[in-house]
């Protein structure tokens, strides 16, 4: 546990797999043991901060930093929320929802 803490402190961008390789342990062994939970979170938070800061400062290749950040749960997709009138739900009208008169008006070219 002490060696993992030292690894986090001594590396600008700590990488869990890198630590595991150096210590000759399986990554899953760290995740399976509760006593490593806080250190794993600390390692991930330090890596995330370093990647974001390095990318924003131009010190890191953006595509590589973005790839690594996506592995940490970041996303570059846009989510757009759609709503109907006055913020309500969008209602999709089908022919089954219309009266015979409304259907006749549509067929005639008038959508009253």
N, C-alpha and C positions, 0 to 999 in steps of 0.2 A: 504494500500500500504506500509505503514511504517512497519507493522508487517511482511510482506513478505520479505522486505529488511533485516530486523533484522534476520529473519529465515535463509536467505541465508548466511549472515555474520557469524552466530553463529553455523552453521552445517558444518562439514568437507565434508560430501557428502549430499548435499541438495536434497531432493526428493519432487517433486511437490505434489504428492498424499499425502505424509506425512504431508506437510504443510496444505493442504486442509482438511485433517482429523482433525488435531489439531484445525483449525479455524472453523470447521463445515461448510465448503462451498464446492460447487461442482467444480471439476477441470475445467469443461467446462466454468464456469463463468469467470475464469481467462483468458482463451484463447479467449473468446468472447469480452473482454474489451481491447481496444487499449492501454490504459494507463499501462497495465501490460506486454506489448510486450517486452520491454527492460529487465524487471526483469525476465521474463520467459527465455529469451536468456541467461542472466547472470547466472541464476540458472542452466540451462542445461550445460553451458560451465564449470562452477565450478565442477559440478558432473562428467562430462566427463574427465576433467583433473585429478580429484581425483581418479577416477576409473582406469585410465590408469597408473598413477603414483603408486597407491597402488598395482596394479597387477604386474607391472614391478619390484617393490621393494620386492615383495613376501609377502606383508602385507594383501592381500586379496585372497580369494579362486579364482583361475583363471577362473573356469567355471562360477561362479556367476558374476564376473566382466565382462566377455565376454558376458554373457546373457544381462546384463544391458547396455553394450556398443552397442550391436546389437539393443536394443530398441531405441538407440539414432542415429541409421542409419549406424553404423559400419557394415562391412561385412568381413567374412573370406573366401569368395570364390575367386578363382583365375580366372582372365579373361585373356584368351590367344587370341591374334589376329593372324589370319592366312592371308597370302597373297600369290599370285601367283609369277611367275617369275618376278624378278626385282621390287618387291613390288607392282605389279599390282594386279588386282582382280583375283580370282580363277575362271577359266573357266571350266565348266563341259561339257564334250563332250558326246553327245548322238549319237545313230546310225543315227538319222536324220541329224546330222551335217557332217557326213562322205559321201564321194563319193562312188560310187559302187566299184571302184578300191581299195580304202582304206578298205572297208568292206571285200572285197575278200582277201586282204593281211592279215587282222586280222584272218579271217577264216582259212587261210592257215598256220597260226602260225608266220607270219612275220608282224611286226608293223612298217613298214617304213613310 
